[in-house]
Amino acid sequence: MMSVALSPLLIVEDDEVFARVLARSLAAHKLDVHVARNGADALALAKDQRFAAAVLDLKLEGETSLALIPQLQAINPTMRILMLTGYASIQTAVEATKLGATNYLPKPAGVAEILSALQSDQPNPDLPVAEQPLSVDRLEWEHIQRVLAEYDGNISATARALNMHRRTLQRKLGKKPVKH
């Protein structure tokens, strides 16, 4: 199933833990994987190395990666680009493909789905659709984790950024992650 045409592969993801896990999983499929945390780093890497494919997270710290698609395509018109996001919508899927993305997948997506989407020029109509989108509680949990990472684990700064009382944030963080 794996094609050599997907290596080297660029992952553009601001969530350090998710990027590390995804990179390790894809490297296990004999791919040469490079990670960028933002658009500027991704462009710098793309100028230094010709990537066969890229996996872009839609939401990066304070920016969207939609604008990155045509910039990467300008550097390498044959690069296959997969938009991967936890904020899936028909509008962003259409916009991403109009801008040049090869394919689009909502999170959570497994490595097999990612590899399949990168190799395909069309979305796979047989992929199972999640019966329900992520719950509001799960979205809140993931948002809190993202903001907490932005503030290097500083609870007080995170609480201020979220406009939340520090004790409320500590209580929410004391709970286990909410199920999808």
Helices and strands as residue ranges (DSSP letters): G 4-6, E 9-12, H 16-27, E 33-36, H 39-48, E 53-57, E 59-60, E 63-64, H 68-75, E 80-85, H 90-99, E 103-106, H 111-119, H 136-150, H 155-161, H 166-174
